[in-house]
Amino acid sequence: MQNPPPIFDALEQLDFLSKPNCLKEIKDFSFALDFLKAYRGSQGTFNSYRREIERLLLWSSLIAKKPLKELNRQDIEAFLEFCQNPPKEWVGIKKAPHFINKEGLRIANPEWRPFVVTVAKSAFRKGKKPEIKNFARSQGAVKETFAILSSFYNYLLQEEYVFANPVALIRQKSQFIRRQQSMPKVRRLSEMQWHYVIENTKKMAEENPIMQERTLFIITALYAMYLRISELTASARWLPKMSDFNRDSEGSWWFNTVGKGNKQRQIAVSDAMLEALKRYRKFLGLSQLPSPADNSPLLPKEKGKGAISSTTYVREIVQSCFDSAIEKLKKDGQEEEAETLNEATVHWLRHTGISDDVKHRPREHVRDDAGHSSSATTDRYIDIELRARHASAKKKSL
């Protein structure tokens, strides 16, 4: 079996795409492309939908050899089983761009694969490398496949390209998705880990303000306002500015942002976050607090003009803080805390901020600041029952 070629390029290249030779049905490509264009407002959502739909189109054309409109429930079940154990030619050991520029032309990247095997961050840091034979999909990935494909087929139904949603017809989803007795535990920093991260970052900023004051502001904003990394960096849909911090008629400060699903929301700014903003603006040589006309970037580039747009760059900044805290934890004899901090990602700061606040703020207030669609999502962060359950079991005797 040959390596499958990519179908859809990056967001900014969508208007220049043509149907690849590997697809037999032009309508499959056209409908899928139009569907994906509706998610131009969110890079993360677009990437997720592109990944799942691309896999389905490649499988239907190269493996099932059927157009989308002929796929039935049994076909979709076969596709889902295929995704659980794809052939090695479909699996890569690193994320690669779909297309690359070569001699002035945009060509398919020969290193791209529909599936990618990964290793835990802590294992990778210890030298473990990804191997194709170890490919496995998480339950979260399987659930996401179901949700995205069902949404895609509902779109095809509305366009009258298909006459049934075969994903919705799969009754025994349990063969693909395991049910859980309780909600999965939110991945967050422990109290000690967060203390080491923030205190160590403050020390870094005091010792080297030119390099680390912005780092301290980033860490603080991600935790105190539960921001996603995409809500701090510039993109085609969102440019964070100083004036996004604004004061209402009662003197309360808010931060306006555009988050997941291209939804705009207001976040209540705490006194501690406001002090962090003042400190950061003082370092930048600006007035204490922004005016409504201050359209300067929230995170300006160190070199050149404009705002930071690379989420990878911000991730590296945060990781440097985690690494520094890990070394300090080890030095202080906290090996277990250091080991688990190895697994932390930027998003854990959002989870940590929400988890800490929901202990003493009204759930509905935290829900709205976090941008959760329902209180049920916020409830996942309330782990009082888990702590009590563990405490009652801790001293059981044999």
Backbone torsions as a table, in degrees:
resi	resn	phi	psi	omega
1	MET	NA	131.9	-178.8
2	GLN	-81.1	161.8	176.4
3	ASN	-66.5	128.2	179.7
4	PRO	-72.6	141.8	-179.9
5	PRO	-86.2	154.5	175.4
6	PRO	-69.9	157.7	-179.2
7	ILE	-111.2	-47.5	-172.9
8	PHE	-110.4	131.6	-179.9
9	ASP	-83.7	-171.1	179.1
10	ALA	-67.0	165.8	-177.3
11	LEU	-50.5	-48.0	-174.2
12	GLU	-71.7	-8.7	-178.8
13	GLN	-105.7	1.5	-173.4
14	LEU	-59.5	-37.2	-175.9
15	ASP	-72.1	-9.2	-176.9
16	PHE	-109.7	9.8	-176.2
17	LEU	-81.2	150.5	171.1
18	SER	-131.5	159.4	-176.8
19	LYS	-62.4	126.6	176.9
20	PRO	-72.7	156.8	-176.6
21	ASN	-64.8	-23.1	-176.4
22	CYS	-69.7	-20.3	179.4
23	LEU	-93.1	130.9	-178.3
24	LYS	-84.1	-33.6	-171.6
25	GLU	-104.9	114.2	-178.7
26	ILE	-64.5	-32.7	-178.7
27	LYS	-68.2	-34.9	176.3
28	ASP	-57.4	-47.2	-179.3
29	PHE	-64.7	-45.9	-176.0
30	SER	-63.4	-45.7	179.9
31	PHE	-66.5	-41.2	179.5
32	ALA	-64.3	-40.9	179.7
33	LEU	-64.2	-44.8	178.6
34	ASP	-62.8	-38.1	178.6
35	PHE	-63.9	-44.4	-178.7
36	LEU	-66.8	-33.5	-179.2
37	LYS	-63.0	-23.8	179.3
38	ALA	-69.2	-13.1	-178.3
39	TYR	-108.0	25.4	178.9
40	ARG	-65.0	-22.0	-176.5
41	GLY	-72.2	-14.4	-177.6
42	SER	-137.2	114.0	-178.4
43	GLN	-61.0	-44.6	-178.4
44	GLY	-63.8	-44.2	179.1
45	THR	-65.0	-43.1	178.2
46	PHE	-58.3	-46.7	-178.9
47	ASN	-60.4	-41.3	-179.7
48	SER	-65.4	-45.7	-179.2
49	TYR	-68.6	-39.8	178.2
50	ARG	-60.4	-44.2	-177.8
51	ARG	-58.5	-49.0	-175.6
52	GLU	-71.1	-41.6	-177.4
53	ILE	-71.4	-35.7	177.6
54	GLU	-63.4	-42.9	177.6
55	ARG	-60.7	-43.6	-179.1
56	LEU	-63.6	-44.8	-179.6
57	LEU	-63.3	-42.1	-179.9
58	LEU	-65.9	-42.9	179.6
59	TRP	-64.9	-46.1	-177.1
60	SER	-63.1	-34.6	-177.2
61	SER	-85.4	-43.1	-173.2
62	LEU	-91.3	-29.6	-176.4
63	ILE	-104.5	-58.4	-178.8
64	ALA	-76.8	-26.0	-178.6
65	LYS	56.6	46.0	178.0
66	LYS	-135.1	148.6	170.7
67	PRO	-74.3	163.9	-177.1
68	LEU	-56.6	-39.2	-174.7
69	LYS	-68.5	-12.4	179.5
70	GLU	-100.7	-4.7	-179.7
71	LEU	-74.0	133.0	178.1
72	ASN	-113.3	-172.7	-176.9
73	ARG	-60.0	-43.1	-179.5
74	GLN	-63.0	-35.5	178.0
75	ASP	-65.5	-44.0	-179.9
76	ILE	-64.3	-38.4	176.5
77	GLU	-63.6	-39.3	177.6
78	ALA	-64.9	-38.5	178.1
79	PHE	-64.2	-43.6	-179.6
80	LEU	-63.6	-38.9	176.5
81	GLU	-67.2	-35.8	176.7
82	PHE	-61.3	-42.2	-178.9
83	CYS	-66.0	-27.7	178.6
84	GLN	-70.5	-29.1	-178.0
85	ASN	-145.7	68.9	-177.9
86	PRO	-71.3	156.7	176.7
87	PRO	-64.1	153.9	-174.3
88	LYS	-60.3	-25.3	179.2
89	GLU	-69.0	-17.3	-178.8
90	TRP	-95.5	-1.8	-173.9
91	VAL	-115.5	132.3	176.6
92	GLY	-111.4	168.8	179.4
93	ILE	-108.5	6.0	176.0
94	LYS	-156.2	152.4	176.0
95	LYS	-73.3	131.0	-178.7
96	ALA	-131.7	147.3	176.7
97	PRO	-62.2	150.0	-178.8
98	HIS	-66.2	-44.9	-177.7
99	PHE	-128.7	155.8	178.7
100	ILE	-134.9	161.4	175.4
101	ASN	-91.8	131.3	178.4
102	LYS	-145.0	118.1	179.1
103	GLU	53.4	42.8	176.3
104	GLY	80.5	2.9	-179.1
105	LEU	-116.2	152.2	176.1
106	ARG	-96.1	112.5	-175.3
107	ILE	-124.4	159.5	177.5
108	ALA	-64.3	137.0	179.9
109	ASN	-80.1	116.8	-178.4
110	PRO	-64.9	-15.2	-179.4
111	GLU	-89.7	-8.4	-178.6
112	TRP	-73.8	143.5	174.6
113	ARG	-137.0	149.8	179.7
114	PRO	-64.8	-29.5	-179.3
115	PHE	-121.6	149.7	179.5
116	VAL	-133.6	131.0	176.6
117	VAL	-89.3	139.0	-178.4
118	THR	-127.6	165.0	173.0
119	VAL	-125.8	156.0	178.1
120	ALA	-58.8	145.8	-176.4
121	LYS	-58.7	-41.2	-179.1
122	SER	-65.0	-38.5	179.3
123	ALA	-67.6	-39.7	179.6
124	PHE	-63.1	-39.5	-179.6
125	ARG	-68.2	-20.5	176.6
126	LYS	-90.7	3.0	175.5
127	GLY	104.4	-1.1	179.9
128	LYS	-74.4	133.2	-178.2
129	LYS	-106.2	148.7	176.9
130	PRO	-67.2	138.4	177.6
131	GLU	-126.5	137.2	-176.7
132	ILE	-57.3	-35.8	-178.0
133	LYS	-65.0	-17.5	-178.6
134	ASN	-96.4	12.2	-178.9
135	PHE	-61.8	133.0	176.3
136	ALA	-154.4	146.7	179.3
137	ARG	-103.9	140.0	178.3
138	SER	-79.2	163.7	176.5
139	GLN	-63.7	-33.7	177.1
140	GLY	-63.1	-39.0	179.0
141	ALA	-66.8	-39.0	179.3
142	VAL	-65.5	-44.0	178.4
143	LYS	-61.1	-40.2	-179.7
144	GLU	-64.5	-38.9	177.1
145	THR	-59.5	-47.4	178.8
146	PHE	-57.4	-48.2	-175.4
147	ALA	-64.3	-44.7	-176.3
148	ILE	-70.2	-43.9	-179.7
149	LEU	-66.3	-36.7	177.4
150	SER	-64.4	-41.9	177.6
151	SER	-62.8	-40.6	179.4
152	PHE	-64.2	-44.1	-179.3
153	TYR	-70.0	-31.2	174.5
154	ASN	-64.1	-36.5	175.7
155	TYR	-64.6	-44.3	179.8
156	LEU	-64.2	-33.1	175.3
157	LEU	-63.6	-45.2	179.6
158	GLN	-63.1	-33.9	178.7
159	GLU	-83.1	-0.9	179.4
160	GLU	60.3	31.3	174.9
161	TYR	-87.2	-31.0	174.0
162	VAL	-125.3	167.1	-176.3
163	PHE	-120.7	7.7	175.7
164	ALA	-159.8	155.3	175.6
165	ASN	-101.7	99.7	-175.8
166	PRO	-65.8	-23.3	178.6
167	VAL	-67.9	-41.5	-179.5
168	ALA	-68.3	-20.5	-178.6
169	LEU	-80.8	-10.4	-180.0
170	ILE	-76.7	104.6	-176.7
171	ARG	-81.1	-43.6	-175.3
172	GLN	-88.4	65.8	179.3
173	LYS	-68.3	-14.8	-178.1
174	SER	-63.4	-21.6	178.5
175	GLN	-71.7	-16.4	177.9
176	PHE	-110.7	-33.0	-175.5
177	ILE	-120.0	123.0	176.7
178	ARG	-80.7	137.0	175.8
179	ARG	-82.9	144.7	179.6
180	GLN	-110.4	142.2	179.8
181	GLN	-67.6	-35.8	-179.4
182	SER	-136.6	169.0	179.2
183	MET	-65.9	141.4	178.1
184	PRO	-63.9	147.3	-178.6
185	LYS	-68.0	136.3	178.4
186	VAL	-70.0	133.6	179.8
187	ARG	-82.9	115.7	-174.5
188	ARG	-148.9	168.6	175.8
189	LEU	-79.0	146.5	172.9
190	SER	-73.4	168.5	178.9
191	GLU	-59.2	-41.4	179.7
192	MET	-66.1	-43.1	-179.8
193	GLN	-61.8	-44.4	179.4
194	TRP	-64.0	-39.9	178.8
195	HIS	-59.9	-45.6	-179.9
196	TYR	-65.8	-40.8	-179.0
197	VAL	-63.3	-51.4	-174.8
198	ILE	-71.3	-40.7	-180.0
199	GLU	-68.3	-38.0	178.6
200	ASN	-67.8	-37.6	179.1
201	THR	-68.0	-38.2	176.0
202	LYS	-60.9	-42.5	179.6
203	LYS	-63.7	-40.9	177.6
204	MET	-61.0	-40.6	-179.4
205	ALA	-67.9	-35.5	178.9
206	GLU	-70.9	-36.9	-178.0
207	GLU	-79.8	-30.0	-178.3
208	ASN	-143.9	71.5	-174.8
209	PRO	-60.4	-34.6	-177.9
210	ILE	-59.5	-38.6	-177.6
211	MET	-93.5	-25.8	-166.8
212	GLN	-118.1	-7.5	178.0
213	GLU	-63.2	-41.1	177.4
214	ARG	-64.8	-37.8	177.6
215	THR	-58.7	-44.9	179.7
216	LEU	-62.1	-40.1	178.7
217	PHE	-65.2	-41.8	-179.9
218	ILE	-61.5	-48.7	-179.6
219	ILE	-60.1	-44.0	-178.8
220	THR	-64.4	-44.6	-178.2
221	ALA	-65.9	-40.4	179.7
222	LEU	-63.0	-36.7	-179.2
223	TYR	-83.8	-51.5	-170.3
224	ALA	-72.8	-27.4	-179.3
225	MET	-114.8	11.0	178.3
226	TYR	53.6	37.4	-174.8
227	LEU	-76.5	143.6	166.4
228	ARG	-80.6	156.5	-177.3
229	ILE	-62.2	-31.1	179.4
230	SER	-70.7	-16.2	179.7
231	GLU	-87.9	-6.2	176.5
232	LEU	-103.6	-24.1	-175.2
233	THR	-102.1	154.8	-178.2
234	ALA	-79.1	144.5	176.3
235	SER	-150.1	-179.1	-179.6
236	ALA	-64.4	-25.7	-176.0
237	ARG	-100.1	-12.0	-170.0
238	TRP	-156.3	126.3	176.8
239	LEU	-125.0	99.4	-179.4
240	PRO	-64.4	126.6	-178.2
241	LYS	-122.2	161.8	177.3
242	MET	-60.0	-35.9	-178.0
243	SER	-71.0	-5.3	173.7
244	ASP	-70.0	-17.7	164.8
245	PHE	-84.3	119.6	-176.6
246	ASN	-143.6	153.7	-177.7
247	ARG	-107.2	136.2	178.9
248	ASP	-88.0	-177.1	-174.3
249	SER	-66.8	-17.0	179.7
250	GLU	-97.9	4.9	177.8
251	GLY	87.8	5.5	179.0
252	SER	-86.0	141.9	-179.6
253	TRP	-99.1	142.1	180.0
254	TRP	-132.8	157.9	173.7
255	PHE	-121.9	124.3	178.2
256	ASN	-92.0	134.6	178.5
257	THR	-145.3	165.4	174.2
258	VAL	-119.0	118.1	-172.7
259	GLY	-111.6	-152.2	-177.0
260	LYS	-57.3	136.9	-178.8
261	GLY	74.8	16.0	179.3
262	ASN	60.3	33.2	-179.3
263	LYS	-95.9	130.4	178.4
264	GLN	-88.6	140.9	178.2
265	ARG	-149.1	161.8	175.3
266	GLN	-106.4	136.1	178.4
267	ILE	-115.8	129.1	177.3
268	ALA	-68.1	128.6	-177.6
269	VAL	-95.9	121.1	179.9
270	SER	-74.2	165.1	177.2
271	ASP	-61.3	-39.4	179.9
272	ALA	-64.2	-40.4	178.4
273	MET	-67.5	-36.6	179.2
274	LEU	-65.4	-38.8	177.2
275	GLU	-66.4	-36.3	177.3
276	ALA	-65.2	-38.4	177.8
277	LEU	-65.2	-43.1	178.9
278	LYS	-60.8	-44.7	179.6
279	ARG	-61.6	-43.3	-179.0
280	TYR	-65.7	-42.5	-179.3
281	ARG	-69.2	-33.8	176.2
282	LYS	-63.1	-42.3	176.9
283	PHE	-60.7	-38.0	-179.5
284	LEU	-77.8	-5.7	-179.3
285	GLY	79.2	26.3	-179.3
286	LEU	-104.6	171.5	175.9
287	SER	-62.9	165.6	-174.2
288	GLN	-56.7	-45.0	179.6
289	LEU	-134.5	151.4	-175.6
290	PRO	-74.6	149.4	173.1
291	SER	-92.9	165.6	177.9
292	PRO	-60.6	-18.1	-178.4
293	ALA	-96.2	2.4	-177.5
294	ASP	-82.5	94.9	-177.5
295	ASN	-99.2	20.6	177.0
296	SER	-69.8	150.5	-177.7
297	PRO	-61.1	142.4	177.1
298	LEU	-66.0	-40.8	176.8
299	LEU	-121.6	85.0	179.7
300	PRO	-70.6	151.3	176.8
301	LYS	-67.6	150.8	176.8
302	GLU	-70.0	-37.3	179.3
303	LYS	-123.9	136.3	-179.2
304	GLY	84.6	-177.3	-177.7
305	LYS	-102.5	163.7	175.6
306	GLY	96.1	-175.8	-175.7
307	ALA	-101.2	156.9	174.3
308	ILE	-66.1	127.7	-179.8
309	SER	-115.5	-10.0	-176.6
310	SER	-88.4	113.0	175.3
311	THR	-68.0	-30.4	178.1
312	THR	-61.2	-41.6	180.0
313	TYR	-62.4	-43.1	179.3
314	VAL	-67.2	-38.6	177.2
315	ARG	-59.7	-40.7	179.5
316	GLU	-64.6	-37.5	178.0
317	ILE	-62.6	-47.7	-179.5
318	VAL	-65.4	-40.3	-179.9
319	GLN	-61.2	-35.3	178.4
320	SER	-62.5	-35.0	176.8
321	CYS	-69.2	-42.6	176.7
322	PHE	-60.2	-45.0	-178.3
323	ASP	-61.2	-42.3	179.7
324	SER	-64.4	-41.3	178.4
325	ALA	-66.1	-36.4	178.7
326	ILE	-62.0	-44.8	179.2
327	GLU	-62.8	-40.0	180.0
328	LYS	-67.7	-40.4	177.6
329	LEU	-60.8	-43.1	179.3
330	LYS	-63.8	-42.5	-179.9
331	LYS	-61.1	-34.4	-179.3
332	ASP	-88.7	8.1	176.0
333	GLY	81.2	15.0	-179.8
334	GLN	-98.1	65.7	-173.4
335	GLU	-63.7	-41.6	-177.8
336	GLU	-65.9	-42.6	177.6
337	GLU	-64.3	-38.9	179.3
338	ALA	-65.4	-39.8	-178.0
339	GLU	-64.7	-45.1	-178.8
340	THR	-72.6	-28.2	176.7
341	LEU	-66.7	-21.4	176.1
342	ASN	-59.0	-27.7	-176.8
343	GLU	-84.9	-12.6	-171.6
344	ALA	-65.2	145.8	173.8
345	THR	-121.4	173.4	179.1
346	VAL	-55.7	-40.2	-174.7
347	HIS	-64.4	-21.3	177.9
348	TRP	-62.8	-28.3	179.3
349	LEU	-65.4	-39.9	175.7
350	ARG	-61.9	-48.3	179.2
351	HIS	-60.0	-39.4	-178.6
352	THR	-66.4	-44.2	179.2
353	GLY	-61.3	-43.2	179.3
354	ILE	-65.7	-46.0	-178.0
355	SER	-61.5	-40.3	179.8
356	ASP	-69.3	-38.9	-176.6
357	ASP	-75.6	-33.4	-175.8
358	VAL	-69.3	-10.7	176.8
359	LYS	-72.3	-28.5	-174.2
360	HIS	-133.1	-4.6	175.6
361	ARG	-105.4	153.2	174.4
362	PRO	-56.9	136.8	-176.9
363	ARG	-55.0	-40.6	-177.6
364	GLU	-65.0	-33.2	179.1
365	HIS	-68.8	-43.7	178.2
366	VAL	-64.8	-41.5	178.5
367	ARG	-54.8	-48.7	-176.1
368	ASP	-70.7	-38.5	177.8
369	ASP	-66.7	-35.6	-179.1
370	ALA	-78.9	-17.9	-178.2
371	GLY	79.0	25.9	176.9
372	HIS	-74.0	141.6	-178.9
373	SER	-73.8	-22.0	179.6
374	SER	-151.3	161.1	178.4
375	SER	-67.3	-22.0	179.7
376	ALA	-61.9	-36.0	177.5
377	THR	-65.9	-43.1	179.7
378	THR	-64.6	-33.0	-179.3
379	ASP	-60.3	-24.6	179.5
380	ARG	-61.2	-23.9	-175.9
381	TYR	-88.6	-5.0	180.0
382	ILE	-90.1	102.2	-174.9
383	ASP	-109.2	23.8	-179.9
384	ILE	-61.5	-42.9	-179.2
385	GLU	-63.4	-39.1	179.8
386	LEU	-63.4	-43.1	-179.8
387	ARG	-63.9	-43.1	-179.7
388	ALA	-65.0	-40.2	-179.5
389	ARG	-64.0	-41.7	-180.0
390	HIS	-69.2	-38.5	-179.5
391	ALA	-62.4	-37.2	-179.3
392	SER	-72.6	-19.7	-178.7
393	ALA	-98.2	-17.4	-169.6
394	LYS	-58.0	-40.0	-172.8
395	LYS	-106.7	23.9	175.4
396	LYS	-63.9	138.9	179.0
397	SER	-98.4	158.3	178.2
398	LEU	-90.9	NA	NA
